[in-house]
Structures are given as structure tokens and as C-alpha cells.
Amino acid sequence: MIRARRTAVLALVSLCLLTAGAAAGIREGADAYGRGDYATALKEWLPAAEQGDANALFNLGQLYRLGQGVPKDVQKAEDYYRRSAEKGHIGAQGNLGTLYYFAVPNAPRVDDALKWWQRAATKGDARSQYMLGVVFYNGKDVPRDPVRAYGWMRLAVAAGLAEAVAAEKVLISNLSVSELAAGAALSQTLLSGGAAASPQPKAAPSPPPAAPVGGGFFVQVGAVADPGQAQAMIDNLATAQPALAGLASRSEEVTTAAGQRLYRVQFGPLQSRAAAQKVCNELKAADRDCFVTPAR
């Protein structure tokens, strides 16, 4: 019995050491990535990915999709994104959906794209919300559903995605009053999972305490309906995005005009709009949507 207990303790210690080592490797890889040293980033992230770390897997997917330090390889990017997405990584889920719709050799793989966009969108990923809005509005690969399209697009607008703001104007100009009202009502249920099931494709033919605010600017990276989802987004981005290193995070609770409660995930504060925009530009270069907002 004593020997068994010692074995269990040793196994636990080994696991802790592996986990700590993986986290250190991810941080060092992120630092290297920020310097443009992609070869070192790859070297640091590979061991953590082999241990199944979702952030490391996502980061490797980014390298292979963008061809940073390695030849572009959509199949390897898909594999890394999928393994990360299956562990719940929001960015990987959204990017995997985009690969399936636009980039894989037999694209569009509509059912797979919708599956992963849906998972990311319900967790607050604005880009996935936007893509679902576009797909359902156009009705090219799925039955056209303007109500669902407007519901998803409103969420992407609430998260601050610039493309969604422009697209919403198109929807407002072309949908009926009843469709807009139904879409607005639907948007309040999508993040909670209600009415969120994707239609079949057509046949082929607690948040962290707020950072002290005395002025400055924040970089907003998303808006979700649940504080737990806000915390998960913060945890993912703080590790995976070198541009956010050293910045505080906060989850700002707001209520929309429709009465929906959202938690805006923000990093900062930075002293000037230019400094905040520089961080946001780095995030956009890594395929993470964001915008700059004044402290309030």
C-alpha cells in the first residue's frame, strides 16, 4: 500500500513537472514568435504540443497555415487545429471552420465548417459569428435563413467586428421588419445554446477583477454571454498571443439595447490609442479580431 502511494505521488509530481515545462515552452515560443524567430517558436511549441497542450497545437496550426518558419501546409494546419479544437480552443475551432470552408483541397466541406464555426460562435468568437451570418444570409451552401443570419450578425457586431458592422447595414436594408425583430430575439438565445443547432447543408450538386481604469485605451477581443466563457477566452489569449504579454485583462459587463447581458473581453490599459492599435494590429496579423476602445 505504501509503495503504491509513493508511486502515485511520483506520477503526480512527474505530471506537474511536465505541465510546468510545457507552459514555460509556450511562453518562450511566444516571445520568439513576437521577435519573428519562427524556427525557435516551432522548437519551443513542439514538446508542449506532443503533450496535448491546446495552445501549442493551435500555435503550430498557425505556423503551418501562414507558412511562418515552415512551408505552408494546409493538411498539417488542419491536423493541429483539429486536435486543439477538440480540446475546446476557441481560436482553433473558428480557424478550422474557415479551413474547411475555403482552404482544404475539397472545399467547401460545409458540414464540417458549420460544425466548428458553430462551436466557436457559441463561445463568443466574433469571426465565426460573422461567417455564420454570411452563410445563412447568402444561402449558397445551406438553406437561406435570414432570421438566423441576422441573429448571428448582431452578436458579431456587439463584439466589435468591423466587417460585421458593415454587413449588418446590408441586412437591415434588405430584411423585413418582422425578420429583423425575429433575428434580434434569436440572438439572445444563440450563445446559451438555445436554437443554436445548425441546419443540414444542402446536398452536393467567474471573470477576473477589472484592471484599474484612470484613462487610456483597451484592446477588445470579443464579447460573450457568460463570465466563464470570458475567463476561458482570457486564459487562451493570454498564453497564445504574444502581443498581449504583460497586459492586464478584464471582463466588462454591459447590457445591449435588446436587454442582453454581455461580457466584453479586453486587454490593457495602454497609454495611447496608437499603442493600443499597434497591439490590435499584431493580433489581426495572427488572425484574431479586435478593436480599440477608450477606458470607461
Secondary structure in CASP SS format (residue, H / E / C, confidence):
PFRMAT SS
TARGET T0000
AUTHOR 0000-0000-0000
METHOD secondary structure of the structure
MODEL  1
M C 1.00
I H 1.00
R H 1.00
A H 1.00
R H 1.00
R H 1.00
T H 1.00
A H 1.00
V H 1.00
L H 1.00
A H 1.00
L H 1.00
V H 1.00
S H 1.00
L H 1.00
C H 1.00
L H 1.00
L H 1.00
T H 1.00
A H 1.00
G H 1.00
A H 1.00
A H 1.00
A H 1.00
G H 1.00
I H 1.00
R H 1.00
E H 1.00
G H 1.00
A H 1.00
D H 1.00
A H 1.00
Y H 1.00
G H 1.00
R C 1.00
G C 1.00
D C 1.00
Y H 1.00
A H 1.00
T H 1.00
A H 1.00
L H 1.00
K H 1.00
E H 1.00
W H 1.00
L H 1.00
P H 1.00
A H 1.00
A H 1.00
E H 1.00
Q C 1.00
G C 1.00
D C 1.00
A H 1.00
N H 1.00
A H 1.00
L H 1.00
F H 1.00
N H 1.00
L H 1.00
G H 1.00
Q H 1.00
L H 1.00
Y H 1.00
R H 1.00
L H 1.00
G C 1.00
Q C 1.00
G C 1.00
V C 1.00
P C 1.00
K C 1.00
D C 1.00
V H 1.00
Q H 1.00
K H 1.00
A H 1.00
E H 1.00
D H 1.00
Y H 1.00
Y H 1.00
R H 1.00
R H 1.00
S H 1.00
A H 1.00
E H 1.00
K C 1.00
G C 1.00
H C 1.00
I H 1.00
G H 1.00
A H 1.00
Q H 1.00
G H 1.00
N H 1.00
L H 1.00
G H 1.00
T H 1.00
L H 1.00
Y H 1.00
Y H 1.00
F H 1.00
A H 1.00
V C 1.00
P C 1.00
N C 1.00
A C 1.00
P C 1.00
R C 1.00
V H 1.00
D H 1.00
D H 1.00
A H 1.00
L H 1.00
K H 1.00
W H 1.00
W H 1.00
Q H 1.00
R H 1.00
A H 1.00
A H 1.00
T H 1.00
K C 1.00
G C 1.00
D C 1.00
A H 1.00
R H 1.00
S H 1.00
Q H 1.00
Y H 1.00
M H 1.00
L H 1.00
G H 1.00
V H 1.00
V H 1.00
F H 1.00
Y H 1.00
N H 1.00
G C 1.00
K C 1.00
D C 1.00
V C 1.00
P C 1.00
R C 1.00
D C 1.00
P H 1.00
V H 1.00
R H 1.00
A H 1.00
Y H 1.00
G H 1.00
W H 1.00
M H 1.00
R H 1.00
L H 1.00
A H 1.00
V H 1.00
A H 1.00
A C 1.00
G C 1.00
L C 1.00
A H 1.00
E H 1.00
A H 1.00
V H 1.00
A H 1.00
A H 1.00
E H 1.00
K H 1.00
V H 1.00
L H 1.00
I H 1.00
S H 1.00
N H 1.00
L C 1.00
S C 1.00
V H 1.00
S H 1.00
E H 1.00
L H 1.00
A H 1.00
A H 1.00
G H 1.00
A H 1.00
A H 1.00
L H 1.00
S H 1.00
Q H 1.00
T H 1.00
L H 1.00
L C 1.00
S C 1.00
G C 1.00
G C 1.00
A C 1.00
A C 1.00
A C 1.00
S C 1.00
P C 1.00
Q C 1.00
P C 1.00
K C 1.00
A C 1.00
A C 1.00
P C 1.00
S C 1.00
P C 1.00
P C 1.00
P C 1.00
A C 1.00
A C 1.00
P C 1.00
V C 1.00
G C 1.00
G C 1.00
G C 1.00
F E 1.00
F E 1.00
V E 1.00
Q E 1.00
V E 1.00
G E 1.00
A E 1.00
V E 1.00
A C 1.00
D C 1.00
P H 1.00
G H 1.00
Q H 1.00
A H 1.00
Q H 1.00
A H 1.00
M H 1.00
I H 1.00
D H 1.00
N H 1.00
L H 1.00
A H 1.00
T H 1.00
A H 1.00
Q C 1.00
P H 1.00
A H 1.00
L H 1.00
A C 1.00
G C 1.00
L C 1.00
A E 1.00
S E 1.00
R E 1.00
S E 1.00
E E 1.00
E E 1.00
V E 1.00
T E 1.00
T C 1.00
A C 1.00
A C 1.00
G C 1.00
Q C 1.00
R E 1.00
L E 1.00
Y E 1.00
R E 1.00
V E 1.00
Q E 1.00
F E 1.00
G E 1.00
P E 1.00
L E 1.00
Q C 1.00
S C 1.00
R H 1.00
A H 1.00
A H 1.00
A H 1.00
Q H 1.00
K H 1.00
V H 1.00
C H 1.00
N H 1.00
E H 1.00
L H 1.00
K H 1.00
A H 1.00
A C 1.00
D C 1.00
R C 1.00
D C 1.00
C C 1.00
F E 1.00
V E 1.00
T E 1.00
P E 1.00
A C 1.00
R C 1.00
END
